Amino acid sequence: MPSRAPQVAGTGAHKCVHTCPQTEAGLGHKAQGALVHNVSMSRHQTPHTDTLHHLLLSRAQWMAAQVDAAILKRGYDDVTPAMGRLFTLMTAGPMSVSEAARQLNVTRQAVHKLAAEAAALGYAQVLPDTDDARLRLLHFTARGRAMARATQREVQRIEIRLAKVLGERRLATLRDALAASWETTIQHTPRPAP
């Protein structure tokens, strides 16, 4: 993707070529195999496609859509996007409702509701922690583990396709940048007093 979106002649707008909320909502159109829409901008604004925030969000949405479509084809059509986010966390192992809520940035009640829905569908169960009976942990059931394995295989296929598009070196650089601990490397700089 170019660092700046090309200007549409005579319109004062820029072309945005990627998947974004405007295009996904049906406000754009398909052109030359890429999703395209026009974004009105003043001369002094940076195109929204240039912000790291937008790029990260759009790529995360793209990846989620790819995985969702693949697991749908495999018969897991009852997995909601919210369940998918919870299940992604659970692939690291059983976790408490509180930890899941913290990582998803939602309330414990929301995770309890989601866990109950996943349990009703046979993907997950809540069991006491073997080390501390006061804690209850989210676990995959056999069906949940099968779904998680199918999802992981699809993620690997997507990464192989990305390596072909981006190149192995660029993909490795991207992975390293995303895996770095940003909290410890980015220093908060207080704003100067007015």
Secondary structure by P-SEA (a helix, b strand, c coil): ccccccccccccbbbbcccccccccccccccccbbbbbbbbccccccccccaaaaaaaaaaaaaaaaaaaaaaaccccccaaaaaaaaaaccccccaaaaaaaacccaaaaaaaaaaaaaaccbbbbcccccccbbbbbbcaaaaaaaaaaaaaaaaaaaaaaaaccaaaaaaaaaaaaccccccbbbbccccc
